[in-house]
Amino acid sequence: MFGPFKKKEPPQEPPKRMPPVPSWRPTIKQPLDEIAERILVYTNQQRDLAIFENGTCVLLPDGLSDIQAEAHAKEVLHKIFHFHPDMNPLAMKDGNVLVRYNHPAVNLVIDRIAVEHRETIDKHHLEALATSEVLMTPLGSNKFDEFGKKALFGRCFMFMDAQALNVVRVVRRDS
């Protein structure tokens, strides 16, 4: 039928991405050498690391070759991404924020980088939530203080790395 009797199509929602991911993909780059150095300090130089392109670090078990380390790191990130990316951020004594997950992987937000890009982080932090995600904080649902905004910013890099799985280097604890 035409005119007022024409059947109306229901509005189409955009397709949901599975697993859900944030819409924010920060273009801010953090120095991988500094991230590696800090993570080695935080682990008392007791763990080898695999570092992904955007700075996500997977803490490796002992004795892996570089090829095994890369495969293990990709598997760990795959598990985080496809299970649920619960994060447990930790304020470090040096002012950095270490974002931990339910598997041995972390992201580090270097304080001076976050301070330098505070406006961008403030503007986009809600875009760092995955599709339909609700996080409860002491301030209320999806309300974040500076620490929470930094943690969300750091977690964005895990999502970016989990979608590309590009290990750029393996760092040995004795290096």
N, C-alpha and C positions, 0 to 999 in steps of 0.2 A: 504494500500500500504506500501511497504517497501522502504528503502533507501532514496534517496533525495526527493521522492514524498510522503513520510510519513507525515501525518498531524501532525503538532506540537501543543502540548497543550500550552495554554497561561500560563505564570508563575503564580503560586498560591501565593496570598498574605496571610499572617497569618490572621486568623479570628480576627475581631475586637471585643474587649470585650465591652459589654454594661452594665452599663455605662462605659465610658473610665476610666482607672486608670493608675497611673504611674507605670513604671516598677521597680522603686527603692522602696524597703521595708527596711528602715534603721534598722539595728540591734542595733543601739545606744539606750540605755535606759536612760530616764530621771526620776528622783525620783518623784513618784506620790505624796508623802507627801509634797514636796516642791512646786509642781505645785498647789496642793490644797491650801496651805498656801498663795501663791502669788495671786491666783484668788480671794480668800476671801478678801485679802487686796485691790485688784483692784476694787472690788465691795463694798467696805466699809462694809463688812460683812452683806450685805443686801440680799443676795441670797443663797439658798441651791444649791448644785452641785451634779451632777451624773458624776462619772469619769469612763471612759472606760479604758481598759487594756493598751492602748498605750498613755494614757494621755489626750485624747480629753475630754473636760468638757462641759456638757450641763447645762446652768443656768435654774433652775427650778422655776416654779410658786409656790407661797406660799401654804402650807397646804396639800401637797401630802404625802401619806404614802411611805415607802420605795418601795413597790411593784408598786404603781402608778408612783413614781419617775423613776423607771427603765423603765417602759413601755413608759412613756413620753419621756425620753432621747433617747430610741431606735427609736421612731417615728420622733423626731427632726433630728437625724442623717440620718435616711432613707430619709427624705425630702431633706436634703442637697445633699446627694449622688445621688439621682435619679432626682433632678431638674438640678442644675448646681452648682458645688462647687466654686462659686465666693468667693474670699477671699479679705479681707480688713485688711492688716497687720498694726500694730501700734507699734512704738518704745516706750517702756516704760522708765520712768525716771531711773529705776534701771539697764537699759541696756538689759533687756529681750525684746523679740518680741512676741506680742500678735497677733495671727492670728484669725480674726473674720470672720464669715460667714453670709449669708442672713437669718439665723435662729439663735436662742440664743445658740450658741455653739462656743467654742474657743479652740485653741491649744496654748500652751505657749512654746516658745523656750527659755530655760534658757541660758543666755549669757555665763556663764562659761563652760557649756556643749558644746555649739557651738564653743567656742574658742578652747577647748580641741580637738574637732573633725573637725577643720577647713579644713584640707586637704581632708578628706572624703567628707565633704559637697561640697567643691569646685569641687572635681572630679565627684560627682554624681548629682549635682543640676539639670542638664538638664534631667536626668532620672526621676526627680520628677514632670515633666510635664505629664499630662494625654495624652493618645494616641491622636495624631494629634492636640494637644492643642497649641495655639499661644497666648502668653501674651504680650501685648504692655507695654513697660516701657519707661522712658525718654531716656534710652540708645539705644532703638530699640526693634524690635520684638525678644522675647526670649533671651534678653541680661540682665543680672542681676548683680547688685552690691552686696556687702556683705549682706546688709539688705534684698534684694530680695532673695538671696540664703538661708538665714535663714528662711524666710517666706515659701519658697517652701519645705524646710526640715520639718518645723512644719506641713505643710498641708499634708505631706505624712502620718503622724500618723492618721489624720482624715480618709483618705482613708482606712488605715489598720483597724481602728476601725469600720468603716462603713461596711466593708465586714465580720466582725466577730460579731459585736454587743454584746460585752461582758462587761457589767457594772460590775466593780469590787468593787465600793463602792459609797454610798451616803454620802455626807459631809454636815452637817447642819451648817448654818451660826453661830450658837451660840456655836459651838464646839471648 
